[in-house]
Amino acid sequence: MEIARVGVVGLGTMGAGIAQVCLQAGLEVVGRDVSPELGERSRERIDHYLSRGVEKERLTQEDKDAALGRLSLVTELADLASCQLVIEAAFEDLGVKRELFGGLERIVQPDAILATNTSALSVTEIASATSSPERVVGMHFFNPAPVLPLVEVIRTAHTSDEVFDAAYAFAQRIGKEPVACNDTPGFIVNRILIPLLNDCVRVLDEARVTPESLDAAMTNGAGWPMGPCTLVDLVGIDVHVHASEALYEKLREPRMAPPPRLVAMRNAGLLGRKTGRGFYSYE
Ligand SMILES: NC(=O)c1ccc[n+]([C@@H]2O[C@H](COP(=O)([O-])OP(=O)(O)OC[C@H]3O[C@@H](n4cnc5c(N)ncnc54)[C@H](O)[C@@H]3O)[C@@H](O)[C@H]2O)c1
């Protein structure tokens, strides 16, 4: 089946980024969020990033206009009926995702592919909300989706080979570097990165060092492109704590559990870049 029109459900940080990647690859995108205002905000965000691309001569003004012309914004799930692939990037909540997949299965064509961008939930549990789990696959993009090349393409015990292969080929077609993996907690990158970042935060207290020193140690000593405190601020303290809790729940390894310091920051609303304060201040 030829994928020409892609639905993106949830147009927040990830959904807007995924929509932008698909638009730039020449696809029609139908973006769905719960209100027209949220949809409009995502259009503005995509417009902003494409305009920066025009300024930097990575694309032409005509390319940008054509890309935005391929985006339509809807609030009804039923408006995704003609999409051959739907990528879900709504809140990281199993109940929300299961309800969406149950609804989507009734709306799209029987051969349409349903993909979830979940970071730490089980793709299998999301798929089991449908009566056709063979067409459900994970497509885990990384933030910022227009910049980072990786897409983890996740197969459950039920995903058909045809659907898996089509999702993998689609990731390649939109210019990404897919890796195949199975539906295990945290897949590949988060399974490694989340406990590692938790260790980094614990070292802050154990070694009595500042975020600046820890970041300098890891960039200058371990060759990390960005220090761990800078990275957690970028990801969002709330997003990181939520993913840690989900992994801890599944694996019961102490390193997966969010360090109390991060939980306290989350509770205080110090969420990193998006709130202007986390380990660092962003005025
Ligand atoms: N932020 C990251 O670094 C990152 C990276 C990879 C994957 N993810 C995953 O991507 C998903 C989205 O994360 P995000 O950071 O973009 O969240 P976000 O909060 O920025 O956006 C979520 C969006 O989903 C919308 N939404 C909620 N319920 C909806 C529904 N029923 N229908 C349509 N839209 C709905 C919200 O209005 C919001 O716009 C999560 O599953 C998350 O785990 C996040």
The ligand as a Gaussian input file, in Angstrom:
#p B3LYP/6-31G(d) Opt

LIG

0 1
 N        9.066000      14.915000      24.571000
 C        9.932000      13.964000      24.252000
 O       11.138000      14.126000      24.441000
 C        9.461000      12.681000      23.630000
 C       10.343000      11.949000      22.842000
 C        9.897000      10.776000      22.205000
 C        8.598000      10.353000      22.416000
 N        7.750000      11.090000      23.215000
 C        6.382000      10.591000      23.350000
 O        5.558000      11.323000      22.454000
 C        4.242000      11.449000      23.003000
 C        3.876000      12.918000      23.064000
 O        4.824000      13.588000      23.889000
 P        5.044000      15.168000      23.810000
 O        6.286000      15.447000      24.578000
 O        4.906000      15.637000      22.415000
 O        3.782000      15.673000      24.657000
 P        3.039000      17.080000      24.619000
 O        2.391000      17.237000      25.950000
 O        3.931000      18.162000      24.109000
 O        1.899000      16.866000      23.500000
 C        0.850000      15.983000      23.644000
 C       -0.294000      16.507000      22.765000
 O       -1.294000      15.515000      22.691000
 C       -2.537000      16.170000      22.706000
 N       -3.566000      15.205000      23.065000
 C       -3.856000      14.697000      24.271000
 N       -4.873000      13.835000      24.162000
 C       -5.214000      13.804000      22.848000
 C       -6.193000      13.130000      22.099000
 N       -7.049000      12.280000      22.677000
 N       -6.240000      13.334000      20.759000
 C       -5.367000      14.181000      20.164000
 N       -4.449000      14.852000      20.835000
 C       -4.370000      14.666000      22.149000
 C       -2.359000      17.311000      23.673000
 O       -3.349000      18.316000      23.512000
 C       -0.951000      17.780000      23.310000
 O       -0.986000      18.754000      22.276000
 C        4.279000      10.730000      24.359000
 O        3.843000       9.411000      24.186000
 C        5.755000      10.766000      24.721000
 O        6.129000       9.711000      25.578000
 C        8.145000      12.247000      23.804000

